[in-house]
Amino acid sequence: MKNAFFIAILALLTGWSNAQHLEPGFDNKEFIELLRINGQLSETAMASGEVPIPTSSQLLYSSEEIGLANLWHLWLKDSNTAVVAVRGTARDNVSWLANLYAAQVPAKGMLQIDTNFIFEYELARHPQAAVHVGYVFSAAFLVRDMLPKIDSCYQAGIRDVIFTGHSQGGGLSYILTSYFLNLQQQGEFPADMRIKTYTCASPKPGNLYFAYEYEYLTQNGWSFNVVSTEDWVPQTPFTVQTLSDLPKVSPLEPLLASIKKQSFFKRLAFRSIYKKAVGPSQKAVKRYQKYFGSFSAKNVRKIYPRFIEPTYAKGNEYVRAGAQIILYPDSVYYQKYTVPKDNRNIMFHHSVMPYYYLFERYSLDK
């Protein structure tokens, strides 16, 4: 009954319109409206009043906090486009845990979160693709709540959906976009549902193989990340590249084979050099998996006791994904956003407000 009522409300709002309005490419007006929507999910932005309310969108649904203190909104933009907006990190240790649980898992697999809650996912097909485990964990709860709402939108005639999020919400939007695009390829999500993604100030979602596939699926103008050069969050999680991150066909095997052909003393010397060159990065990956994998998983189990820690991917290479829109602060920006002397406000350049201010200036120049 609730779902039928939701569809009826959507039908009234949309007029059962099947018109498709999403187009590829970065649209300044489109993004500024999405920033306003993201502002509604930010306590800081809402309190300050610096980010205006959305002008062409209606809030249809606001979830409860789920997963690791995750929350999302469903908006109807211009009466024909569903907007799935995911909240960024909240002022809550549980919300930060989603970021800190930053070991990588294969981009295709499953998480057993509870006895009756197993999340099977495919975010990329490449066997070496890997993603942020904390974001996959959070996405499991979000997907479960989103699917019936998105289905209701489709039943009401909506054929366009935008995924958006600021900060952690952007990182999760990468995962959600990949999830739904792969469902679409498998014939389990409507083929005529058009998906576009705008993230903002996003952390890195996975390794290069994941980014390759994500960008392949969203190329030609279907996914963008807006980033300020003064923001530290897009540089996280920290990355470590090892030789195991290379493709199978690479200089590694010929190099090792050539070492074996050397004389005994040369083999000793070359192997010593090799270990010194690759050892530190391999040790760093093990440390990251210990603290941002197993240690963080113990904290997750304090909240979800029946969660089974997954087997992590071998690497810890993180790269950014999607087409990048770069915002460069100028002298006028620094007059408005003067860095406090104590430098303790680590989110000073990261919150929605400075991004909104910068993008307004950016869009005026275009």
C-alpha positions as CSV (number, residue, x, y, z in Angstrom):
1,M,0.0,0.0,0.0
2,K,2.8,2.4,0.9
3,N,4.5,1.7,-2.4
4,A,1.3,2.2,-4.4
5,F,0.7,5.5,-2.6
6,F,4.3,6.6,-3.4
7,I,3.7,5.8,-7.1
8,A,0.4,7.8,-7.1
9,I,2.1,10.8,-5.6
10,L,4.9,10.6,-8.2
11,A,2.5,10.2,-11.0
12,L,0.7,13.4,-10.0
13,L,4.0,15.3,-9.8
14,T,5.4,14.0,-13.1
15,G,2.2,13.8,-15.1
16,W,3.3,10.4,-16.3
17,S,5.8,12.1,-18.5
18,N,8.2,9.8,-20.4
19,A,10.3,12.6,-21.7
20,Q,14.1,12.2,-21.2
21,H,15.8,15.4,-20.2
22,L,19.3,14.2,-19.0
23,E,22.0,14.9,-21.5
24,P,25.7,13.9,-21.4
25,G,28.2,16.6,-20.4
26,F,28.8,18.8,-17.4
27,D,25.9,21.2,-16.9
28,N,26.6,24.2,-14.6
29,K,22.9,24.7,-13.8
30,E,22.4,21.0,-13.2
31,F,25.3,20.9,-10.8
32,I,24.5,24.0,-8.8
33,E,21.0,22.6,-8.1
34,L,22.7,19.4,-6.9
35,L,25.0,21.3,-4.6
36,R,21.9,22.9,-3.1
37,I,20.4,19.4,-2.6
38,N,23.7,18.2,-1.0
39,G,23.5,21.3,1.2
40,Q,20.3,20.0,2.7
41,L,22.1,16.9,3.8
42,S,24.8,18.9,5.6
43,E,24.2,20.1,9.1
44,T,26.9,22.8,8.7
45,A,25.5,24.2,5.5
46,M,21.9,24.2,6.8
47,A,22.9,26.0,10.0
48,S,25.0,28.6,8.2
49,G,22.4,29.4,5.5
50,E,25.1,30.0,3.0
51,V,23.9,27.4,0.7
52,P,20.5,28.2,-0.8
53,I,17.7,25.7,-0.9
54,P,17.0,23.9,-4.2
55,T,15.0,25.9,-6.6
56,S,13.6,23.3,-9.0
57,S,13.5,20.1,-6.9
58,Q,11.1,18.5,-4.4
59,L,12.1,16.2,-1.6
60,L,10.1,13.0,-1.9
61,Y,11.8,10.8,0.7
62,S,14.4,11.0,3.5
63,S,15.7,7.7,4.9
64,E,16.5,7.0,8.5
65,E,20.1,6.5,9.4
66,I,21.1,3.0,8.2
67,G,24.4,1.1,7.8
68,L,27.2,3.1,9.3
69,A,25.2,6.2,10.1
70,N,24.4,6.6,6.4
71,L,21.4,8.6,5.1
72,W,20.0,9.5,1.7
73,H,17.4,11.6,0.1
74,L,15.2,11.1,-3.0
75,W,14.4,14.3,-4.8
76,L,12.3,15.0,-7.9
77,K,14.1,17.5,-10.1
78,D,12.3,19.5,-12.8
79,S,9.3,17.0,-12.5
80,N,11.1,14.3,-14.5
81,T,14.5,13.4,-13.0
82,A,15.0,11.4,-9.8
83,V,17.9,12.6,-7.7
84,V,19.5,10.1,-5.3
85,A,21.6,12.2,-2.8
86,V,23.8,10.5,-0.3
87,R,24.9,12.3,2.9
88,G,28.6,12.8,3.6
89,T,30.4,12.0,6.8
90,A,28.3,13.0,9.9
91,R,29.7,14.1,13.3
92,D,29.6,10.6,14.5
93,N,32.3,8.0,15.2
94,V,30.2,5.3,13.4
95,S,30.0,7.6,10.3
96,W,33.8,8.0,10.4
97,L,34.2,4.2,10.6
98,A,32.8,3.9,7.1
99,N,35.8,6.0,5.9
100,L,38.4,4.3,8.1
101,Y,37.4,0.8,7.1
102,A,39.5,1.4,4.0
103,A,41.0,-1.9,3.1
104,Q,40.1,-3.1,-0.4
105,V,37.9,-6.0,-1.4
106,P,37.4,-7.4,-4.9
107,A,35.0,-5.4,-7.0
108,K,32.9,-8.5,-7.4
109,G,31.9,-10.6,-4.4
110,M,29.7,-10.7,-1.4
111,L,29.5,-9.4,2.2
112,Q,27.8,-11.3,4.9
113,I,26.5,-8.5,7.2
114,D,24.1,-10.6,9.2
115,T,22.7,-14.1,9.3
116,N,19.9,-13.1,6.9
117,F,21.6,-10.2,5.2
118,I,24.1,-11.1,2.4
119,F,25.0,-8.4,0.0
120,E,26.1,-9.8,-3.4
121,Y,27.6,-7.1,-5.7
122,E,29.3,-6.6,-9.0
123,L,30.9,-3.2,-9.4
124,A,33.5,-4.2,-12.1
125,R,34.3,-7.3,-14.1
126,H,38.1,-7.1,-14.2
127,P,39.5,-9.7,-11.8
128,Q,42.0,-7.2,-10.4
129,A,39.5,-4.4,-9.8
130,A,39.1,-3.6,-6.1
131,V,37.1,-1.1,-4.0
132,H,36.8,0.5,-0.6
133,V,35.3,-2.1,1.8
134,G,33.7,0.5,4.1
135,Y,31.8,2.0,1.2
136,V,30.6,-1.4,-0.1
137,F,29.4,-2.2,3.4
138,S,27.4,1.1,3.6
139,A,26.1,0.6,0.0
140,A,24.6,-2.7,1.0
141,F,22.1,-0.9,3.3
142,L,21.6,2.0,0.9
143,V,20.8,-0.3,-2.0
144,R,18.3,-2.3,0.0
145,D,16.4,0.9,0.9
146,M,16.8,2.6,-2.5
147,L,15.7,-0.2,-4.9
148,P,12.0,-0.1,-4.1
149,K,12.0,3.8,-4.2
150,I,13.8,3.8,-7.6
151,D,11.4,1.2,-8.9
152,S,8.5,3.4,-7.8
153,C,10.0,6.2,-9.8
154,Y,10.3,4.0,-12.8
155,Q,6.6,2.9,-12.4
156,A,5.6,6.5,-12.3
157,G,7.3,7.2,-15.7
158,I,10.6,8.5,-14.6
159,R,13.5,7.4,-16.8
160,D,16.3,9.6,-15.6
161,V,18.2,9.3,-12.3
162,I,21.1,11.3,-11.0
163,F,23.4,10.0,-8.2
164,T,25.1,12.7,-6.2
165,G,26.9,13.2,-2.9
166,H,29.5,15.4,-1.2
167,S,32.5,13.9,0.5
168,Q,31.7,10.4,1.8
169,G,28.4,10.7,-0.1
170,G,30.4,11.1,-3.3
171,G,32.5,8.0,-2.5
172,L,29.3,6.1,-2.0
173,S,27.8,7.5,-5.2
174,Y,30.7,5.9,-7.2
175,I,29.8,2.5,-5.6
176,L,26.1,3.0,-6.2
177,T,26.5,4.1,-9.8
178,S,28.7,1.1,-10.5
179,Y,26.2,-1.2,-8.8
180,F,23.2,0.0,-10.8
181,L,25.1,0.2,-14.1
182,N,26.2,-3.4,-13.7
183,L,22.7,-4.5,-12.8
184,Q,21.6,-2.8,-16.0
185,Q,24.2,-4.7,-18.0
186,Q,22.9,-7.9,-16.4
187,G,19.3,-7.1,-17.4
188,E,18.2,-6.7,-13.7
189,F,17.7,-2.9,-13.9
190,P,15.6,-1.2,-16.6
191,A,17.7,-0.6,-19.8
192,D,15.9,2.6,-20.5
193,M,16.8,4.2,-17.2
194,R,19.5,6.8,-17.8
195,I,22.0,7.3,-15.1
196,K,24.2,10.3,-14.5
197,T,26.5,11.0,-11.6
198,Y,27.8,14.2,-10.0
199,T,30.1,13.8,-7.0
200,C,31.8,16.6,-5.1
201,A,34.9,16.6,-2.9
202,S,35.0,12.8,-3.1
203,P,37.5,10.5,-1.6
204,K,39.0,7.8,-3.9
205,P,36.7,4.8,-4.3
206,G,39.0,2.0,-5.5
207,N,42.0,1.0,-7.5
208,L,43.0,1.7,-11.1
209,Y,41.2,-1.3,-12.6
210,F,37.9,-0.2,-10.9
211,A,38.5,3.4,-12.2
212,Y,39.1,2.1,-15.7
213,E,35.8,0.3,-15.8
214,Y,33.9,3.0,-14.0
215,E,35.1,5.6,-16.5
216,Y,34.5,3.2,-19.4
217,L,30.8,2.8,-18.3
218,T,30.3,6.5,-17.7
219,Q,32.5,8.0,-20.5
220,N,31.4,10.7,-22.8
221,G,29.9,12.9,-20.1
222,W,28.0,10.8,-17.6
223,S,30.1,11.1,-14.4
224,F,31.9,14.1,-12.9
225,N,33.7,14.9,-9.7
226,V,34.1,18.5,-8.7
227,V,37.2,19.1,-6.5
228,S,38.9,22.1,-4.9
229,T,42.7,22.1,-4.9
230,E,42.7,23.2,-1.2
231,D,40.7,20.2,-0.1
232,W,42.6,17.2,1.5
233,V,39.7,14.7,1.4
234,P,40.1,13.8,-2.4
235,Q,43.6,12.7,-1.6
236,T,42.3,10.0,0.7
237,P,42.5,7.0,1.3
238,F,46.3,7.0,1.1
239,T,47.5,4.9,-1.8
240,V,50.4,2.4,-2.1
241,Q,51.3,1.0,-5.4
242,T,53.1,-2.4,-5.6
243,L,54.3,-4.6,-8.5
244,S,51.2,-6.8,-7.9
245,D,49.1,-3.9,-9.2
246,L,50.6,-4.2,-12.6
247,P,48.8,-6.2,-15.4
248,K,49.9,-9.8,-15.9
249,V,51.7,-8.8,-19.0
250,S,54.3,-6.4,-17.7
251,P,58.1,-6.1,-17.3
252,L,58.0,-7.9,-13.9
253,E,58.3,-11.5,-15.2
254,P,61.1,-10.8,-17.7
255,L,62.9,-8.9,-14.9
256,L,62.7,-11.8,-12.5
257,A,63.6,-14.3,-15.2
258,S,66.7,-12.3,-16.2
259,I,67.8,-12.2,-12.5
260,K,67.7,-16.0,-12.4
261,K,70.0,-16.2,-15.4
262,Q,72.8,-14.2,-13.7
263,S,75.8,-15.6,-11.9
264,F,75.4,-16.5,-8.3
265,F,76.9,-13.3,-6.8
266,K,75.0,-11.1,-9.3
267,R,71.8,-12.9,-8.4
268,L,72.4,-12.1,-4.7
269,A,73.1,-8.5,-5.5
270,F,70.0,-8.0,-7.8
271,R,67.7,-9.9,-5.4
272,S,68.9,-7.6,-2.6
273,I,68.2,-4.5,-4.7
274,Y,64.8,-5.9,-5.7
275,K,63.7,-6.6,-2.1
276,K,64.8,-3.1,-1.0
277,A,62.9,-1.6,-3.8
278,V,59.6,-3.5,-3.4
279,G,59.7,-4.4,0.3
280,P,58.6,-1.1,1.8
281,S,55.5,-0.8,-0.3
282,Q,54.5,-4.4,0.4
283,K,55.0,-3.8,4.1
284,A,52.9,-0.7,3.9
285,V,50.0,-2.6,2.3
286,K,50.1,-5.2,5.1
287,R,50.0,-2.4,7.7
288,Y,47.1,-0.7,6.0
289,Q,45.2,-4.0,5.8
290,K,45.9,-4.6,9.5
291,Y,44.7,-1.2,10.8
292,F,42.2,-0.1,8.1
293,G,41.0,-3.7,7.5
294,S,41.0,-6.2,10.4
295,F,41.2,-3.6,13.2
296,S,38.3,-1.6,11.7
297,A,36.3,-4.8,11.0
298,K,36.4,-5.4,14.8
299,N,34.8,-2.1,15.4
300,V,32.2,-2.8,12.7
301,R,31.4,-6.1,14.6
302,K,30.7,-4.1,17.7
303,I,27.7,-2.7,15.8
304,Y,26.9,-5.7,13.6
305,P,28.1,-8.7,15.7
306,R,27.3,-11.3,13.0
307,F,29.3,-9.5,10.3
308,I,31.9,-11.8,8.7
309,E,35.2,-10.1,7.8
310,P,35.8,-10.6,4.1
311,T,39.0,-11.6,2.4
312,Y,40.7,-8.4,1.3
313,A,42.3,-7.7,-2.1
314,K,46.1,-7.8,-2.2
315,G,46.7,-4.1,-2.9
316,N,46.0,-0.7,-1.5
317,E,46.3,1.4,-4.7
318,Y,43.6,4.1,-4.6
319,V,42.9,6.5,-7.6
320,R,40.3,9.1,-8.3
321,A,37.5,8.2,-10.8
322,G,35.3,10.0,-13.2
323,A,35.9,13.2,-15.2
324,Q,37.4,15.9,-12.9
325,I,36.2,19.5,-12.7
326,I,38.9,21.4,-10.9
327,L,38.2,24.5,-8.8
328,Y,41.1,26.8,-8.1
329,P,40.7,29.3,-5.2
330,D,41.8,32.8,-5.9
331,S,42.7,35.8,-3.7
332,V,39.0,36.7,-3.3
333,Y,38.3,33.3,-2.0
334,Y,41.0,33.5,0.6
335,Q,39.7,36.8,1.8
336,K,36.3,35.2,2.5
337,Y,37.8,31.9,3.7
338,T,40.8,32.9,5.7
339,V,42.5,29.9,7.3
340,P,42.2,30.0,11.1
341,K,45.6,30.5,12.8
342,D,45.2,27.3,14.9
343,N,44.4,25.4,11.7
344,R,42.2,22.9,13.7
345,N,39.2,23.1,11.5
346,I,40.3,20.3,9.2
347,M,37.1,20.6,7.1
348,F,37.6,24.3,6.5
349,H,38.0,24.0,2.7
350,H,36.0,20.8,2.4
351,S,32.5,21.6,3.4
352,V,29.7,22.4,1.0
353,M,29.8,26.1,1.7
354,P,33.3,26.9,0.2
355,Y,32.5,24.5,-2.7
356,Y,29.3,26.4,-3.4
357,Y,31.1,29.7,-3.3
358,L,33.9,28.5,-5.5
359,F,31.5,26.9,-8.0
360,E,29.4,30.0,-8.3
361,R,32.5,32.0,-9.3
362,Y,33.6,29.2,-11.6
363,S,30.3,29.0,-13.4
364,L,30.2,32.7,-13.9
365,D,33.5,32.4,-15.9
366,K,32.0,29.7,-18.2
